[in-house]
Amino acid sequence: MQLPPLSPEQAVKPPRYELRMSLLFGAMFLPMGIHLPYFPLWLADRGFTASEVAMILSMPIFVRIVAAPLVTMLADRAPERANVLIGVAAAALLLSLGYFLPGDAAFVLAVSLALIVVWSPHGPLADSLALSGVRRYGADYSRMRIWGTISFLTANLVGGAVLERHGPGVVPALLTGGLACMALVSLLSPRLGRPRKASQLSAADFPGAGRVLSDPAFLAIVGGGALLIASHGFLYAFGSIYWRSLGIAADTAGVLWALMVVAEVVVFFLFRRHFGHLSPATILGISAAAGVVRWAAMPLIWPLGLGLAGFAATQALHGLSTGLAMLGLQKMIAQSVPEERTGAAQGIAFAANSTGMAIVTLGSGSLFDALGARGFLVMAVIATGAFVLALVALRLELRGG
């Protein structure tokens, strides 16, 4: 498969390309590091019920399933993807101002739905610009992307300290500040033109390409991964609210959220050496088992007197319950899916993960009202379903191998 030659403009590496992309990733993850742990606290502080909080958090996920792929598809057809990123970043900044207006849960939901349409494409568009740089100029993706992780950690820690001093009411200001930073830095986005496209492939090039995406082993791993990711929805929606009900300070909760990201980074560094030789089904099985242990332990930590150390241990399991599962999925796609169908494979996984997360998040409000922290036990059941599908995929792998 041959790629067409670059135009003279595309062949020239933009000045300080890696620095500009590093800044872009860093700015992009600032508002994310505020929204995930602290937006639910702000919703609860507004007096919304658990069901209303779950609705406001879950419905945008359903919209994201459609919005992000649609905007990125349009960006691929635009003369310059960077301009699309600048446009959606500016729109996200403006829409975030809606959180400063008085309104009921329906109004906040409307703002969130409008915001997610222009916020969710930030990541895919930045990745598109970064991967173009990898292909054209040999740029190192991980060295650019790591600044997003550092930024997310910083937002967790600084945001927690600010909330502890000023209360949850400051969340909209922090969120808008992060999106303002993204809008400003997006102006530095490298101009790379349209993405390169491979020459047209015939069906004979990959005779089994279509069958791969409907293969039972592929679907079992994607389904298991989706269940495992979905089991995190209860934590994302009500983890901070639960910790606050125990008297845990916001800055301490920020450290607990930051531990998740640190654990993921550690797994990323260790993956090739310690897990790279394992099959995707085995990797999913390990991840799902870690998820079962994590969620079964969560409601027991405080009653057993394990305190912050216990919560820190369960948060550290995030590296296995999420990071390892993500890497296993990518390994499976790289090994079994032809290159010209990787986009479809990623799309199937994205849709499955997002749908599962949205459904669990939507149900988390009623679950938290009814069971409180014991709702994590339901997440353990969901993670057990992921473990069962991992066993199914492993059996299919052995039968096929």
N, C-alpha and C positions, 0 to 999 in steps of 0.2 A: 504494500500500500504506500503510495507516494503522496506527499503533500505538495501543493503548488508552491513555486518560489515566492518569497516575500517581495512586496513592492519596495522600491528604494526607501520610502519613508518608514515602512515597517521594519526594514532590516537594520536601521540605526537605533541603537539602544538609547532610550530617553536618559537625559542627565540625572544622576543620582536615583536611578530606578529603584534599587533595593531600599534606600532610605525612605523614599516617598511611599512605597508599599508598606514598609514597617510602620510608618506613622499612620497610614490608613487603617491597618489592622488594629493598631493601638487605640485609635479614636473610635473605631467601630464597636469595640468591646466595652468601652466605658459605660454607655447607657445600659448595656446588657447586664453588667455587673451590679447595677443598681436595681434594675427591674426584677430580676429573678428572686433575690432574697427579700427585698424591701417593699415592692409594690403591694403584695398581699397585706403587709402590715398597715400601709396607708389606707387600703380599702377597709380593713377592720376598724381602723381609727376613725374613718368616716361614719361608722355605725352600721355598715352593711352587714347583713346576715351571712352565715357561712354559705348558704345556697347562692346568694347574690355574688359573693366573692368567687365561688366556683364558676358561676355563669360568666362573669366578666373575664376570668382567666382562660376559660375553655373555648368560648366561641371564636376568639381571634385565631386560635390554632386551626379550626376548621377553615377559616378564610385563608390562612397562610398556605394551606395545601394547594389552593388554586392561584393565589396572588403571586407568590414567589416565582413559580415556573412561568407564569404568563408574562410577567415583567421582564424576566431574564431572556425569554424567547424573543420578545420585542427588542431588547437591547442588542441581541446578536444580529439583528437585521438593521440596526441603526448605524450610521456612518461612524459614530464614535461612542463606545460604551461608557467612557468616563463621563460624558455629558449626561447620560441617563442616570448614572450614580449621583452626580451633582444634583440633578432634578429631584430625585426621590429623597435625598438627604435633606434638601431644603424643605420639601413638603412635610417630611416627618417632624422637623423642627417646628414648623408652623402649627401642625395638628396637635403636637404635644401641649401647646398653650391651652388647649381645651380643658386640661386637668385643673387649671387654675380657676375655672368658672364654677359657680355653684350649680348643683344638679343632683338628681337622684341616681340610683343604680342604672336605670335605663340610659340616662345621659352619659354616664361614664362608660357604659358598654358601647354606645354609639361612637364615642371618641376613640375607644380602643380598637373597634372594628375598622374605622377609617385609618387610624394610625398604622395598623399592621399591614395594610395594603402597600404602603410606601416604606415601611421599616423592614419587613421581611426580605426584600430583595438585596439589602445591603451586603449580606454575607455572600450569596451566590455571585453577585457582580464583582466584589473584591476578589473572590477566588478565581473568577474568570480572567481578570487582569493579571493576577499572580501567575496562574498556570500558563497564560500566553507568554509571560516573561521566562518561565521555566523552559518552554519549548523553543522559544526564539533565541534567547540570550544565555541559557544555561543558568538562570538564577536559582538560588536555593530556597525552595518554598518554606521549609521548616524554620529557617533563620528569619524569614519575614513574618511568618505566622506566629512565632513564639511571643512576639510583642503584644499580640492580642491576648494571650494567656496572662502575661504580666499585667496588662491593663485591667483585665477582669479581676485579678487578685487585688490590685490596688483599689479598684472601685468597691469591692467587698469590704476591705478593711477600713478605708477612709469613710465610706458611706455609713458603716456601722458606728464609727466614732462620732460622726456628725448627727446621726439619729439619736444616739445616746445623750447628746448635749441639747439638741433642739426638738426631738420628738419626731414621730412619723409624718407630721405635716410638712416636713421639708422635702419629702420624696419627689413631688412634682418638680421642684426647683433643681434637684440633683439630676433628675431624668432629662429635663429640658437642657440643662447645662451640658450633659453628655452628648445629647443630640446636636447641640450647637457646635460643640467641638468637632463632631463628625461632619457637619455641614461645612465648616471652615476647612478642615483637612481634605475633604473631598475635592476641593478646588485644586489640590496638588496632584490629583490622580493622573498617572501617566497616560498620555494619549497614544493608544496602540492601534486604533482603527478597528475594523471588524475582526472577529476570530478567524483563524485559518481553517479551511475545511478540506477534508480529504477528498481525493478523487472518487467518483461514483463507484460503488462496489456492486458486483453482481451477486445473486443469491448463491451461486456456486462457490464464492469465496468462503462463505461460512454456512455450509449446508445445514448445520445443526443449531444455528443462532437462535431461531425462533423457539426451538424445543427447549433450549437451556432455561429460558425464563419461565417455562411451565413445568420444569423438572420438579418432582416431589421433594428431592433433597434441597434444592434451591428454595422452594416455597416454605419448607419446614424451618430452615434457618432464618429466612426473612420473617416468618410468622413468629418464631421463637424470640428473635431479636426485638420485634415490635411489642410483644407481651412484656419482655423484660424492661424495655425503655418506658412503656406505659406504666409499669409498677412504680416508677419514680414520681408520677403525677401527684400523688397524695403529699409527698414531701415538698415538692415545688410549690404547691398551693397552700399548705398549712404547716410546713415545718417551722417557719419563723413565728407564726402565730402560736403554735404549740410551745416552742421554747420561751416565748414571751410570757405565756401563762404560767410557766414554772419559775418566773422571776429572773430568767437569764437575760443579761443586758444585751442591747442591740449590737454593741461593738464586739462582744463575745460571740454572738450569733454570726457576725461577719467573719470571724476567724473560723468558725465551724464550716461556713460555706466555702471559704477559701481553701480549707483542707481538701475538699472534693477535687478542686482543680489541681492542687499539688499532687494528689494521688494519681490523677489521670496522667500528668506529665511524667511521673515516675514510671508508670506502666508503659507509656510510649517509649521511654528510653530502654526499658528492659525487655520489650516485646520480642525483638528479633532473637535475642540470645536465649531467653527462657521459654518463650511460647511459639516462636516462629516455626518450629518443627511439628507442631500439633495441627491436626485437621481443624477446619472451621467448626465442625460439629462439636469436637472436643472443647474447643475454646468457648463456644456458646454454653456448653454444659458447666464449665468452671465459672463462667460469669453468672449464669442463672443460680448456681448453688450459692455463690456469694450474695446474690440478691435475696435469696430465701433467708439466709442467716442474718443479713442486715435488717430486713423488715421484721423478722420474728423477734429480734433483739430490741428494736427501738422502743416498744411500749414497756419493756422490762427494766430499762436502764435506770430511770429515776426511782421507781419503787424499790429496786434492789440497792439503792445508794451508790451506784457507780458514777453518778454525776457527770461532769464535763468530760472526764477521761473516757467514759463509756460512749458518749455521743461522738467524741473525736474518733474513737475506734470504728464506729459504724460509718462515719463520714469518710474515713480512709478506705473503706470497702468500695467506695464509688469508683476507684480506679479499676476494680475488677468488674463491678456490676454494670458499669457504663463504658469506660474506656476500652477495656479488653473486648467487650462485645462489639463495639464499633470497629476495632481493628480486625477482629475475626470476620466480620461481614465484608470489609474491604478485601481481605485476603481471599475469601471465597469468590468474590466478583472478579478479582484479578486472575484467579486460577481457572475459572470455569466459564466466564462470560466473554465472548469475542469483543474486541475493542469497539466495533461499530454498534454494539448493543449495550455498552456500559452505561450510556445515558439512560436507557430504558430501565436497566437494572437498578441504577441509583434512584430513578423516579419511583419504581415500585417500592423500594425500601423506604424512601422518604414519605410516601403516601401512607404506608402501613404504620410507620413510627408515629407520624403526626396524627393519624386517625385514632390510634390506640391511646396516645397521650391526651387527646382532646376528650375522648369518652371517659377516661378515668378521672381527669380533672373536673369534668362536668359533674360526675357522681361523687366527687370528694366532699362537696359541701354537705350533702345529706349524711354521708359517712362520718364526717367529723362531728356533726350535730348528734348523731346517734351513738357513736362509739368513742369519740375522742381519740386518744392515742392508740386505742385498740384497732383503729382503722388500718394501721400498718400491718396487722395480721392478714387483712384482706389482700394487701399488696404482696405479702408472702405467698398467698395462694396463687396470685397471678404469676409471680416469679416461678412457682412450682410448675405452672403450665408451660412456661418457657423451657424449664429443665426437661419436661416430658418431650417437647418437640425436639430438643437437642438430642435426646436418646433416639427418637425416630430418625432424625437426620443421620446420626452415627450409624444406625443399622442399615440405612439406605446406602451410605458411603461404603460400608464393608461389603454389602451385597454387590454394589457396582464395581468395587475395586477388586 
